[in-house]
Amino acid sequence: MTIAPLDDLSIARDRGEFDARYRAFLTTVANLRPSLHRYCARMTGSVADGEDVVQDALFDAYRRLESFDGTRPLKPWLFRIAHNRCVDFLRHRGVREDAESSADTSDVVWQDDPPGPALGRAVEHLVLTLPPLERACVLLKDVLDHSLEEIAELTGSTLGGVKAALHRGRGKLGAAPMASARTTDGSPEVRALLARYVDQFNRRDWNGLRELVSADTRVRVADRFAGRFADSPYFSRYDRLATPWRLLLADVDGEPMIVSEYLRDDVWTAAGVIRLVVRDGRVAEVGDYHHCPWVLAATDSVRFVDHPRIEHRGA
C-alpha cells in the first residue's frame, strides 16, 4: 500500500517558481482561501487533496482573469471553478453518480425547507457517503450557509435541482450512523521510509535524502513552486531558514503525513503538513503545505508518532 498520490489533474506540471504576478493574485484572494479549502477538503475527503484542488482552481482562475466580469463578485466565481475541479477530482477517483443521474431534478417546489442536521465537524465527514451534487449542496447550504440561488449558480444546477439534492442528502445523513475515525494507514514499509525521511531531514542530511527520491520525483510547495525535484530549491530553502524548525511523523486525520514545527518564543508550534507519495520504495512526490496554515487548521486530529500528545484542530 502506498500513500494516495497527488491527483493527475494537479497543476504540478513544471511551472517552477511561481511568478510575482501570480503571488500577488494569491494575496488578493487570501481572505477566501480558508473557506475555499474547507469546501474542497470536505468534498474530496482529505485536507491535502482539498488544498491541491484549491491550488489548481486558483491557477485556473488566474489564467482566466481577463474573461472575468469585474462588476460581479469574485467569491461565487472562484467557488464555481473550485466546485468544478472537485467534481473532476471525484470523477477521476471513480465516484459513482448513479443516484444523481436517476433522480428527478426538475424545478419542483418543496412544501418546506427542512433544516439540515446540526453539522458538527464529525458529521461533515458523513457527506463523503453522498454523490457529488448532494455532497456539494449539503456542504454549501448547511456548512457554508450559501443561499439556494447561490448554490444553483455555483454547481451549475437549477433551483429545483438544488432543493431536490439537498432534500435527498439531508435525508441520507439523517439516517446514517455517526462517522467513524478514518484510517488510511500506509504499509510498514511506507511508514519506515517516512520515518527515515523525517530523521534525515532533521539531521540536514541532504545527500542521504537525495538517495530516497527518484529521478522523476515531483515537488509541489503550495503557493511557491511546482515541478521536478531536480529543478527545485526545496532542500536549500529549508537549510537556509533562520527560524529553528523540525519535522515530526504524524497521522493527520488517519493518514500518515509529516508535520513541520517552528520554534517561536521558546515554544515548538506546528505550522504545516507535508505529504509524500511513495512508489517502488522511493519518494515519488512531495506536497508541502507549510505556506497554507488553514490546511493544518482544517484537520480534526493530529497524532504524533512516538509522541504522547494528540492535537485536535478546529471547533
DOGU-953992 format. One record per atom (N, C-alpha, C, CB): y, z, x. Coordinates in steps of 0.2 Angstrom, whole numbers, padded with zeros to 4 digits, always signed. Each point is the difference from the previous one (the first is absolute). Glycine has a CB too. Example, Ala and Ser with C-alpha at 12.3 -4.5 7.8 and 13.67 -1.06 7.14 Angstrom:
BEGIN
-0028+0039+0066;+0006+0000-0004;+0006+0000+0004;-0006+0006-0009;+0011-0010+0007;+0006+0001+0004;+0005+0003-0004;-0003-0010+0006;
//
This chain:
BEGIN
-0006+0000+0004;+0006+0000-0004;+0006+0000+0004;-0006+0006-0009;+0011-0010+0008;+0006+0000+0003;+0006+0002-0004;-0004-0009+0007;+0010+0011-0005;+0005+0001-0004;+0003-0006-0003;+0003+0010+0008;-0001-0009-0014;+0003-0006-0004;+0005-0004+0004;-0003+0006-0011;+0002-0013+0012;+0005-0003+0004;+0007-0001-0004;-0009-0006+0006;+0014+0004-0002;+0006-0002-0003;-0001-0006-0004;+0007+0006+0009;-0004-0007-0014;-0002-0006-0005;+0002-0007+0004;+0002+0008-0010;-0006-0013+0008;+0001-0006+0003;+0007-0003-0003;-0012-0002+0001;+0015+0004-0006;+0006-0002-0003;+0006+0003+0004;-0005-0001-0011;+0003+0005+0016;+0006+0004+0004;+0004-0005+0003;-0008+0009+0002;+0014-0007+0000;+0005-0004+0003;-0001+0001+0008;+0008+0000-0010;-0013+0003+0012;-0001+0002+0007;-0002-0007+0003;-0002+0012-0002;+0006-0017+0003;-0002-0006+0002;+0005-0002+0006;-0005-0004-0011;+0004+0007+0017;+0004-0002+0006;+0008-0001-0002;-0010-0006+0004;+0012+0011-0007;+0008+0000-0001;+0003+0003+0005;-0002+0001-0012;-0001+0003+0016;+0003+0004+0006;+0005+0005-0002;-0002-0010+0006;+0007+0011-0002;+0005+0005-0002;+0004-0003-0006;+0001+0004+0012;+0000+0001-0017;+0004-0002-0005;+0007-0001+0002;-0008+0006-0008;+0012-0011+0005;+0006-0001+0003;+0005+0005-0004;-0003-0012+0002;+0009+0011+0001;+0006+0005-0002;+0001-0001-0008;+0005+0001+0012;-0005-0007-0014;+0002-0002-0007;-0005+0003-0005;+0006-0011+0004;-0012+0010-0002;-0005+0003-0004;+0000+0008+0000;-0007-0010+0002;+0008+0013+0003;+0001+0007+0001;+0006+0002-0005;-0005+0000+0012;+0010-0004-0012;+0006+0002-0004;-0002+0000-0007;+0008-0005+0009;-0012+0000-0011;-0002-0001-0007;-0004+0006-0002;+0000-0012+0001;-0005+0014+0004;-0004+0006-0002;+0005+0006-0001;-0010-0004+0007;+0015+0005-0003;+0005+0006-0001;+0003-0001-0007;+0002+0000+0012;+0000-0006-0015;+0003+0000-0006;-0005+0002-0006;+0008-0009+0005;-0014+0008-0004;-0005+0002-0005;-0003+0007+0001;-0002-0013-0002;+0004+0016+0007;-0003+0007+0002;-0001+0004-0006;+0004-0001+0012;+0001+0002-0016;-0001+0005-0006;-0005-0002-0005;+0012+0002+0002;-0015-0008-0002;-0005-0003-0004;-0007+0001+0003;+0009-0008-0005;-0009+0009+0011;-0007+0000+0003;-0005+0005-0002;+0006-0004+0010;-0004+0010-0011;-0005+0005-0002;-0003-0001-0007;+0007+0008+0006;-0003-0011-0011;-0002-0001-0006;-0004-0007+0000;+0009+0006-0006;-0007-0011+0010;-0004-0006+0001;-0007+0002+0003;+0010-0007+0001;-0010+0012+0004;-0006+0001+0003;-0005+0004-0005;+0006+0001+0011;-0003+0004-0014;-0004+0004-0005;-0004-0004-0005;+0009+0009+0001;-0005-0014-0004;-0003-0005-0004;-0006-0004+0003;+0011-0001-0006;-0009-0002+0012;-0005-0004+0003;-0006+0004+0003;+0009-0008+0003;-0008+0014-0001;-0005+0005+0002;-0005+0001-0005;+0008+0005+0008;-0005-0003-0014;-0005+0001-0006;-0003-0006-0003;+0008+0010-0003;-0005-0016+0004;-0003-0006-0002;-0006-0002+0004;+0011-0004-0005;-0010+0005+0012;-0005-0002+0004;-0005+0006+0002;+0008-0008+0005;-0006+0014-0006;-0005+0006+0001;+0000+0002+0007;-0007-0004-0009;+0012+0003+0013;+0001+0002+0007;+0007+0000+0002;-0011-0005+0002;+0013+0010+0001;+0007+0001+0002;+0002-0006+0006;+0000+0013-0003;-0005-0014+0007;+0001-0005+0005;+0000-0007-0003;-0006+0008+0008;+0001-0010-0012;+0000-0006-0004;+0006-0001-0004;-0012+0000+0000;+0015+0005-0003;+0006+0000-0004;+0006-0002+0005;-0005+0008-0008;+0005-0005+0013;+0006-0002+0005;-0001-0007+0003;+0001+0012+0003;-0007-0014-0002;-0001-0007+0002;+0003-0005-0005;-0010+0004+0007;+0008-0003-0013;+0002-0004-0006;+0008+0000+0000;-0011+0002-0007;+0014+0004+0007;+0007+0001+0000;+0003-0004+0005;-0001+0011-0005;-0001-0011+0012;+0002-0004+0005;+0000-0007-0001;-0004+0009+0008;-0002-0011-0011;+0000-0007-0001;+0005-0002-0006;-0012+0000+0003;+0012+0004-0008;+0005-0002-0005;+0007+0000+0002;-0008+0006-0008;+0010-0001+0012;+0007+0000+0003;+0002-0006+0004;-0001+0012+0000;-0004-0014+0004;+0001-0006+0004;+0000-0007-0004;-0006+0006+0010;+0002-0006-0015;+0000-0005-0005;+0007+0000-0003;-0012+0001-0002;+0015+0004+0000;+0006+0001-0004;+0006-0003+0005;-0004+0010-0007;+0003-0008+0013;+0005-0001+0005;+0000-0008+0001;-0002+0011+0006;-0003-0014-0006;-0001-0007+0001;+0003-0004-0006;-0010+0001+0008;+0010+0002-0014;+0003-0003-0006;+0007+0003-0002;-0012-0002-0003;+0015+0005+0007;+0007+0003-0001;+0005-0005-0003;-0002+0009+0009;+0001-0015-0006;+0005-0005-0002;-0001-0002-0007;+0001-0004+0012;-0007+0004-0015;-0001-0002-0007;+0001+0006-0005;-0008-0008+0005;+0010+0014-0002;+0001+0006-0004;+0006+0000-0004;-0007+0006+0008;+0008-0005-0014;+0006+0000-0004;+0003+0007+0001;-0004-0008-0009;+0009+0008+0013;+0004+0006+0002;+0003+0004-0005;+0002-0006+0010;-0001+0003-0016;+0003+0003-0006;-0006+0005-0003;+0008-0010-0002;-0014+0009+0003;-0005+0004-0003;-0002+0006+0005;-0004-0010-0006;+0001+0015+0003;-0002+0006+0004;-0005-0002+0005;+0003+0008-0009;-0003-0005+0015;-0005-0001+0005;-0007+0003-0001;+0009-0001+0008;-0009+0007-0011;-0006+0004-0001;-0006-0004-0004;+0007+0010+0001;-0005-0013-0007;-0005-0003-0004;-0003-0006+0004;+0005+0004-0011;-0001-0008+0014;-0002-0005+0004;-0005+0002+0006;+0011-0006-0003;-0010+0011+0006;-0004+0002+0005;-0007+0003-0003;+0010+0003+0008;-0009+0001-0013;-0006+0002-0003;-0005-0006-0003;+0007+0011-0003;-0003-0016+0001;-0004-0006-0003;-0004-0003+0006;+0008-0002-0009;-0005+0001+0015;-0003-0003+0006;-0006+0005+0002;+0011-0006+0003;-0009+0013-0003;-0005+0004+0003;-0006+0001-0005;+0009+0006+0005;-0008-0007-0012;-0005+0000-0005;-0005-0006+0001;+0008+0006-0008;-0005-0012+0009;-0004-0006+0001;-0004+0001+0007;+0009-0007-0006;-0006+0010+0011;-0004+0001+0006;-0006+0005-0001;+0010-0002+0007;-0009+0007-0011;-0005+0004-0002;-0006-0003-0004;+0008+0009+0000;-0006-0013-0004;-0005-0004-0004;-0004-0005+0004;+0007+0001-0010;-0003-0004+0015;-0004-0004+0005;-0005+0004+0004;+0010-0008+0000;-0007+0014+0002;-0005+0004+0004;-0006+0002-0003;+0010+0004+0005;-0009-0002-0012;-0006+0002-0004;-0005-0006-0001;+0008+0009-0005;-0005-0014+0004;-0004-0006-0001;-0004-0002+0006;+0008-0004-0009;-0005+0005+0015;-0003-0002+0006;-0006+0005+0001;+0011-0004+0005;-0010+0010-0007;-0005+0006+0001;-0005-0001-0006;+0008+0007+0006;-0008-0012-0010;-0005-0001-0005;+0001+0005-0006;-0007-0004+0009;+0013+0006-0011;+0000+0004-0006;-0001-0004-0006;+0008+0008+0006;-0012-0006-0011;-0001-0003-0006;+0005+0001-0005;-0012+0001+0002;+0014-0007-0006;+0005+0000-0005;-0003-0002-0006;+0009-0002+0009;-0015+0003-0010;-0003-0002-0007;+0003+0003-0006;-0011-0002+0007;+0012+0009-0006;+0003+0003-0006;+0006-0002-0002;-0006+0010+0004;+0010-0013+0001;+0007-0003-0002;-0001-0006-0003;+0005+0006+0009;-0009-0011-0006;+0000-0006-0002;-0003-0001-0007;-0001-0004+0012;-0003+0009-0014;-0003+0000-0007;+0003+0003-0005;-0010+0000+0006;+0016+0004-0004;+0004+0004-0005;+0005-0004-0003;-0002+0010+0007;+0004-0008-0013;+0005-0004-0004;+0007+0003+0003;-0008-0002-0010;+0012-0002+0013;+0006+0002+0002;+0006-0003-0003;-0005+0002+0011;+0004-0004-0018;+0005-0003-0003;+0006+0005-0002;-0008-0008-0005;+0014+0006+0002;+0005+0004-0001;-0001+0004-0006;+0008-0008+0006;-0013+0013-0006;-0001+0004-0005;+0005+0006+0001;-0012-0003-0001;+0014+0006-0005;+0004+0006+0000;-0004+0006-0002;+0010-0007-0002;-0011+0012+0007;-0004+0006-0001;+0004+0004-0005;-0006+0000+0011;+0003+0004-0015;+0003+0005-0005;+0004+0005+0003;-0009-0002-0008;+0007+0004+0014;+0003+0005+0004;-0001-0001+0008;-0001+0008-0010;+0005-0005+0014;-0001+0000+0007;-0003+0006+0002;+0010-0008+0001;-0017+0009-0001;-0002+0006+0002;+0001+0002+0007;-0009-0002-0008;+0011+0008+0009;+0001+0002+0007;-0006+0000+0004;+0009+0008-0004;-0008-0010+0010;-0005+0000+0005;-0002+0007+0002;+0003-0011+0004;-0009+0011+0000;-0002+0007+0003;+0005+0002+0004;-0012-0003-0001;+0012+0010+0002;+0004+0003+0005;-0002-0002+0007;+0003+0010-0008;+0000-0015+0011;-0003-0003+0006;+0002+0004+0006;+0000-0011-0005;-0004+0016+0007;+0001+0004+0006;-0002-0005+0006;-0001+0011-0005;+0002-0009+0011;-0003-0004+0006;-0007-0001-0001;+0009+0004+0007;-0013+0001-0009;-0007-0002+0000;-0002-0005-0005;-0002+0012+0004;+0005-0011-0010;-0001-0005-0005;+0002-0007+0001;+0001+0009-0008;+0004-0010+0013;+0003-0006+0002;-0006-0004+0002;+0011+0004+0003;-0015-0001+0001;-0006-0004+0003;-0005-0002-0005;+0002+0006+0011;-0002-0004-0017;-0005-0002-0005;+0002-0007-0002;-0001+0011-0004;+0007-0014+0005;+0002-0006-0001;-0004-0005+0003;+0012+0003-0002;-0015-0001+0008;-0004-0005+0004;-0006-0002-0004;+0004+0005+0010;-0006-0002-0015;-0005-0002-0005;+0002-0006-0005;-0005+0012+0002;+0011-0013-0002;+0003-0005-0005;+0001-0007+0003;+0006+0010-0006;-0007-0015+0002;+0002-0007+0002;+0007+0000+0002;-0008-0005-0007;+0010+0000+0011;+0007+0000+0003;+0006+0001-0005;-0005-0007+0009;+0005+0003-0014;+0005+0000-0005;+0001+0007-0003;-0001-0012-0002;-0005+0015+0000;+0001+0007-0003;+0002+0005+0005;-0009-0004-0008;+0006+0003+0014;+0002+0004+0006;+0008+0000+0001;-0012-0002+0005;+0014-0004-0005;+0008-0001+0001;+0004+0003-0005;-0003-0010+0006;+0001+0009-0013;+0004+0002-0005;+0000+0008-0001;-0003-0011-0006;-0003+0014+0008;+0000+0007+0000;+0004+0003+0005;-0011+0000-0005;+0011-0003+0011;+0003+0003+0006;+0008-0001-0001;-0010-0003+0007;+0012-0003-0010;+0007-0001+0000;+0003+0004-0006;-0002-0012+0004;-0002+0013-0009;+0003+0003-0006;-0001+0008+0001;-0003-0010-0008;-0003+0012+0009;-0001+0007+0000;+0001+0004+0007;-0008-0002-0009;+0009-0002+0014;+0001+0003+0006;+0007-0001+0003;-0012-0001+0003;+0014-0006-0004;+0007-0002+0003;+0005+0000-0006;-0006-0006+0010;+0004+0007-0016;+0005+0000-0006;+0004-0006-0001;+0000+0012+0002;-0003-0018-0001;+0003-0006-0002;+0000-0001-0007;-0003-0005+0011;+0007+0001-0014;+0000-0002-0007;-0005-0005-0001;+0012+0003-0001;-0014-0004-0005;-0005-0005-0002;+0002-0007+0002;-0004+0007-0009;+0011-0008+0008;+0003-0007+0001;+0000-0001+0008;+0007+0001-0011;-0006+0004+0015;+0000-0001+0007;-0007-0001+0002;+0010+0008+0001;-0015-0005-0004;-0007-0001+0002;-0002-0007-0001;-0002+0012-0002;+0004-0014-0004;-0001-0007-0002;+0003-0005+0005;-0001+0003-0012;+0007-0002+0014;+0003-0004+0005;-0004+0000+0007;+0011+0001-0006;-0012+0005+0008;-0003+0001+0007;-0007-0003+0000;+0006+0011+0001;-0010-0010-0006;-0007-0002+0000;-0001-0008-0002;-0003+0012-0002;+0009-0015-0001;-0001-0006-0002;-0004-0001-0007;+0001-0004+0012;-0001+0010-0016;-0004+0000-0006;+0005+0000-0006;-0009+0006+0006;+0007-0006-0012;+0004+0001-0006;+0001+0007-0002;-0004-0011-0004;+0009+0013+0000;+0000+0006-0002;-0006+0003-0004;+0012-0002-0001;-0015-0003-0003;-0006+0002-0003;-0006+0001+0004;+0004-0006-0009;-0004+0002+0015;-0005+0001+0005;+0000+0006+0003;+0000-0012+0002;+0006+0014+0000;+0001+0007+0003;-0002+0005-0004;+0010-0004+0006;-0008+0004-0013;-0002+0006-0004;-0007+0000-0001;+0010-0002-0006;-0014-0004+0006;-0007+0000-0001;-0003+0003+0006;+0001-0010-0007;+0001+0008+0013;-0003+0002+0006;+0001+0008+0001;+0002-0012+0005;+0004+0014-0007;+0002+0007+0001;-0005+0004-0005;+0012-0003+0004;-0012+0000-0010;-0005+0004-0005;-0007+0000+0003;+0008-0004-0010;-0010-0001+0012;-0007+0000+0003;-0001+0005+0006;-0002-0012-0004;+0007+0011+0008;-0001+0004+0006;+0001+0007-0001;+0005-0009+0006;-0001+0012-0010;+0001+0007-0002;-0006+0002-0003;+0012-0001-0002;-0015-0003-0003;-0006+0002-0003;-0006+0001+0005;+0004-0006-0010;-0005+0002+0015;-0005+0000+0005;+0001+0007+0004;-0001-0013+0000;+0007+0014+0002;+0002+0006+0004;-0001+0006-0004;+0008-0007+0007;-0007+0007-0013;-0001+0006-0004;-0007+0002-0001;+0010-0003-0006;-0014-0002+0006;-0008+0001+0000;-0003+0001+0006;+0000-0006-0010;+0004+0005+0016;-0004+0000+0007;+0000+0007+0002;+0004-0012+0002;-0009+0013+0002;+0000+0007+0004;+0005+0000+0005;-0012+0001-0002;+0014+0005+0004;+0004+0001+0005;-0002-0003+0007;+0004+0011-0006;+0001-0013+0009;-0002-0004+0007;-0003+0005+0005;+0009-0008-0002;-0014+0005+0005;-0003+0004+0005;+0003-0002+0007;-0011+0002-0006;+0010+0002+0011;+0003-0001+0007;-0003-0007+0002;+0002+0012+0003;+0003-0016+0000;-0003-0007+0002;-0002+0001+0007;+0008-0006-0007;-0014+0003+0009;-0003+0000+0007;-0001-0007+0002;-0005+0012-0002;+0008-0014+0008;-0002-0006+0003;-0001+0001+0007;+0007-0006-0008;-0011+0011+0009;-0002+0002+0007;-0003-0005+0004;-0001+0011-0004;+0004-0012+0010;-0003-0005+0005;-0007+0002+0002;+0011-0004+0003;-0014+0000+0001;-0007+0002+0003;+0002+0004+0006;-0006-0011-0004;+0000+0015+0006;+0001+0004+0006;+0003-0004+0006;-0009+0008-0004;+0007-0014+0005;+0002-0004+0005;+0007-0002+0000;-0011-0005+0001;+0014+0004-0007;+0007-0002-0001;+0004+0007+0001;-0003-0009-0008;+0001+0014+0006;+0003+0007+0001;+0000+0001+0007;-0003+0004-0012;-0002-0005+0016;+0000+0002+0007;+0005-0005+0003;-0012+0004-0001;+0012-0010-0001;+0005-0004+0004;+0007+0002-0002;-0008-0010-0001;+0010+0012-0005;+0006+0002-0002;+0002+0007+0004;-0001-0005-0011;-0004+0009+0012;+0001+0006+0004;+0002-0002+0007;-0008+0007-0007;+0004-0012+0010;+0001-0002+0007;+0007-0003+0001;-0012-0002+0001;+0014-0002-0006;+0007-0003+0000;+0005+0005+0000;-0004-0010-0007;+0004+0015+0002;+0005+0006+0000;+0000+0004+0007;-0002+0001-0013;-0004+0000+0015;+0000+0004+0007;+0004-0004+0005;-0011+0005-0003;+0009-0011+0004;+0003-0004+0005;+0007-0002-0001;-0011-0005+0002;+0013+0005-0008;+0007-0001-0002;+0004+0006+0002;-0003-0008-0009;+0001+0014+0007;+0003+0006+0002;+0001+0001+0008;-0004+0005-0011;-0001-0007+0014;+0000+0000+0008;+0004-0006+0003;-0011+0006-0001;+0014-0010-0003;+0003-0006+0002;-0004-0004+0005;+0011+0006-0001;-0017-0007-0001;-0005-0004+0004;+0000-0007-0003;-0007+0010+0003;+0013-0013-0001;+0001-0007-0003;-0006-0005+0002;+0013+0003+0000;-0015-0002+0006;-0005-0005+0003;-0007+0001-0004;+0006+0000+0011;-0007+0007-0012;-0006+0001-0004;+0000-0002-0007;-0001+0010+0007;+0007-0010-0010;+0001-0002-0007;-0001-0008+0000;+0008+0010-0003;-0005-0013+0008;-0001-0008+0000;-0007-0002+0000;+0011-0001+0006;-0016+0006-0004;-0007-0002+0000;-0003+0001-0007;-0001+0003+0012;+0005+0000-0016;-0003+0001-0007;+0003-0005-0005;+0000+0012+0002;+0005-0016+0000;+0002-0005-0004;-0003-0007+0002;+0011+0006-0002;-0012-0010-0003;-0003-0007+0001;+0006-0005+0002;-0010+0003-0008;+0007-0009+0010;+0005-0005+0002;+0005-0002-0006;-0009-0004+0009;+0006+0004-0015;+0004-0002-0006;+0003+0006-0004;-0008-0010+0000;+0008+0015+0003;+0003+0006-0004;+0007-0001-0002;-0007+0007+0007;+0008-0006-0014;+0007-0001-0003;+0003+0007-0001;-0004-0010-0006;+0010+0010+0007;+0004+0006+0000;+0006-0001-0005;-0002+0003+0012;+0003+0002-0017;+0005+0000-0005;+0003+0007+0000;-0006-0009-0007;+0012+0009+0010;+0004+0006-0001;+0005-0001-0005;-0001+0002+0012;+0001+0001-0018;+0004-0001-0006;+0007+0000+0002;-0009+0005-0007;+0012-0010+0005;+0008-0001+0000;+0002-0002+0007;+0001+0008-0009;-0006-0009+0014;+0002-0001+0007;-0004-0007+0003;+0002+0013+0001;-0008-0013-0002;-0004-0005+0004;-0006-0002-0004;+0004+0004+0011;-0006-0011-0010;-0006-0002-0003;-0003-0006+0004;+0004+0004-0011;-0010-0003+0014;-0002-0005+0004;-0006+0002+0005;+0011-0005-0001;-0012+0001+0006;-0006+0002+0004;+0002+0006+0005;-0003-0012+0000;-0002+0016+0001;+0001+0006+0004;+0002-0003+0007;-0009+0006-0006;+0007-0011+0009;+0001-0003+0006;+0008-0001+0001;-0012-0005+0001;+0015+0004-0007;+0007-0002+0000;+0005+0006-0002;-0003-0012-0002;+0000+0017+0001;+0004+0006-0003;+0001+0005+0006;-0005-0001-0011;+0011+0005+0010;+0002+0005+0004;-0003+0007-0002;+0010-0007+0003;-0016+0007-0007;-0002+0006-0004;-0001+0006+0005;-0005-0008-0008;+0001+0007+0013;-0001+0006+0004;+0006+0002+0004;-0012-0003+0001;+0016-0002+0001;+0006+0002+0005;+0005+0004-0005;-0002-0010+0008;+0003+0008-0014;+0004+0003-0004;-0001+0008-0001;+0002-0011-0006;-0009+0012+0005;-0002+0007+0000;+0001+0004+0006;-0008-0003-0009;+0007-0001+0015;+0000+0003+0006;+0007+0002+0002;-0009-0007+0004;+0014+0003-0007;+0007+0002+0002;+0004+0005-0005;+0000-0012+0005;-0004+0014-0010;+0003+0004-0005;+0002+0007+0003;-0007-0005-0009;+0014+0007+0008;+0002+0006+0003;-0002+0006-0004;+0010-0006+0004;-0011+0006-0010;-0002+0005-0004;-0008+0001+0001;+0009-0002-0009;-0011+0008+0011;-0007+0002+0000;-0004-0002-0006;+0002+0009+0008;-0008-0012-0007;-0004-0003-0006;-0007+0001+0002;+0009-0008-0003;-0013+0008-0002;-0008+0000+0001;-0003-0003-0007;+0001+0010+0008;-0007-0012-0007;-0004-0003-0005;-0005+0005-0002;+0003-0012+0003;-0005+0012-0010;-0005+0004-0002;-0005-0004-0005;+0007+0010+0001;-0013-0009+0000;-0005-0004-0004;+0000+0004-0007;-0007-0004+0010;+0007+0000-0016;+0000+0004-0006;-0003-0004-0005;+0011+0005+0003;-0013-0002-0009;-0002-0004-0006;+0006+0000-0005;-0012+0004+0002;+0015-0010-0003;+0006+0000-0004;-0003-0003-0007;+0008-0002+0010;-0007+0006-0015;-0003-0002-0006;-0007-0002+0000;+0011-0003-0004;-0015+0006+0008;-0007-0001+0001;-0002-0006+0005;-0001+0004-0011;+0006-0007+0014;-0001-0006+0004;+0002+0002+0007;+0003-0008-0009;-0007+0007+0014;+0001+0002+0007;+0006-0004+0003;-0012+0002+0002;+0017+0001+0000;+0006-0003+0003;+0002+0005+0005;+0004-0006-0011;+0002+0004+0014;+0003+0004+0005;+0007+0002-0002;-0006-0006+0009;+0008+0012-0008;+0007+0003-0001;+0004+0001+0006;-0005+0005-0011;+0011-0008+0011;+0004+0001+0006;+0005+0006-0002;+0000-0012+0003;+0000+0017+0002;+0005+0006+0000;+0005+0000+0005;-0010+0006-0005;+0016-0004+0004;+0005+0001+0005;+0002+0007+0000;+0004-0012-0002;-0002+0014+0008;+0003+0007+0001;+0007+0000-0001;-0009+0003+0008;+0011+0001-0013;+0007+0000-0002;+0002+0008-0001;+0000-0012-0005;+0005+0014+0009;+0001+0008-0001;-0006+0004+0001;+0010-0003-0008;-0014+0001+0013;-0006+0004+0002;-0005+0000-0006;+0007+0007+0007;-0007-0012-0011;-0005+0000-0006;-0003-0007+0000;+0006+0009-0007;-0012-0009+0007;-0004-0007+0000;+0001-0002-0008;-0008+0002+0010;+0011-0008-0011;+0001-0003-0007;-0004-0006+0000;+0011+0006-0001;-0015-0007-0005;-0003-0007-0001;+0005-0005-0002;-0010+0006-0003;+0010-0011+0006;+0005-0005-0001;-0002-0007-0003;+0006+0005+0009;-0013-0007-0008;-0002-0006-0003;-0008+0000+0001;+0011-0006+0003;-0014+0000-0005;-0007-0001+0000;-0001-0007+0004;-0002+0007-0011;-0004-0007+0014;-0002-0006+0003;-0007-0002-0002;+0007+0003+0010;-0008-0009-0012;-0007-0002-0002;-0003-0005+0004;+0003+0003-0012;-0009-0002+0015;-0003-0005+0004;-0006-0003-0004;+0003+0007+0010;-0003-0013-0008;-0006-0004-0003;-0005-0001+0006;+0007-0006-0009;-0013+0008+0008;-0005-0001+0005;-0005-0005-0001;+0001+0012+0002;-0002-0017+0002;-0005-0005-0001;-0004-0001+0007;+0007-0006-0009;-0014+0006+0008;-0004-0001+0006;+0001+0005+0006;-0001-0012-0004;+0003+0018+0002;+0001+0005+0005;+0006+0000+0003;-0012+0000+0002;+0017-0004-0004;+0007+0000+0003;+0005+0000-0005;-0004-0007+0009;+0010+0009-0007;+0006+0001-0005;+0002-0008-0001;+0004+0012+0004;-0004-0014-0010;+0002-0007-0002;+0007+0000-0002;-0012-0003-0002;+0014+0008-0002;+0007+0000-0003;+0003+0007+0001;-0003-0009-0008;+0009+0010+0009;+0004+0006+0000;+0006-0001-0005;-0003+0002+0012;+0003+0003-0017;+0005+0000-0005;+0004+0007+0001;-0006-0008-0008;+0012+0008+0010;+0004+0006+0002;+0006+0000-0005;-0004-0001+0013;+0004+0007-0016;+0005+0001-0006;+0005+0006+0002;-0009-0005-0008;+0010+0006+0014;+0004+0006+0002;+0007-0001-0002;-0008+0003+0009;+0010-0010-0010;+0007-0001-0002;+0001+0001-0007;+0001-0008+0010;-0006+0009-0014;+0000+0000-0007;-0002+0007-0003;-0003-0012+0000;+0007+0017+0000;-0002+0007-0001;-0003+0001-0007;+0008+0004+0008;-0006-0009-0013;-0002+0001-0007;-0008-0001+0000;+0011-0004-0004;-0014+0000+0009;-0007-0001-0001;-0004+0007+0001;+0002-0012+0005;+0000+0016+0000;-0003+0007+0001;+0002+0004-0006;+0000-0001+0012;+0006+0001-0015;+0002+0004-0005;-0004-0002-0007;+0011+0001+0005;-0014-0007-0005;-0003-0002-0006;-0007+0002+0000;+0007-0010-0001;-0010+0013+0006;-0007+0002+0000;-0001+0006-0004;-0001-0005+0011;-0005+0006-0013;-0002+0006-0004;-0003+0005+0005;-0002-0007-0010;-0001+0005+0015;-0003+0005+0005;-0001-0003+0006;-0005+0006-0009;+0007-0001+0014;-0002-0002+0007;-0004+0005+0004;+0011-0007+0000;-0017+0006+0002;-0004+0005+0003;-0001-0002+0007;-0006+0002-0011;+0009+0002+0015;-0001-0001+0008;-0006+0001+0002;+0012+0002+0001;-0016-0006+0002;-0006+0001+0003;+0000+0004+0006;-0004-0011-0004;+0000+0016+0004;+0000+0006+0006;+0006+0004-0001;-0007-0008+0007;+0011+0008-0012;+0005+0004-0001;-0001+0004-0007;+0008-0008+0007;-0006+0014-0007;-0002+0004-0006;+0004-0001-0006;-0004+0008+0007;+0010-0012-0007;+0004+0000-0005;-0001-0006-0005;+0008+0006+0007;-0006-0006-0013;+0000-0005-0004;+0007-0001-0003;-0012+0001-0003;+0015-0007+0003;+0007+0000-0002;+0000-0005-0006;+0005+0002+0011;-0002+0001-0017;+0001-0004-0006;+0007-0002+0000;-0009+0007-0006;+0009-0014+0004;+0007-0003-0001;+0002-0001-0007;-0002-0006+0011;+0008+0006-0012;+0003-0002-0007;+0000+0006-0004;-0004-0012+0001;+0006+0010-0008;+0001+0005-0005;-0007+0002-0003;+0011-0004-0003;
//
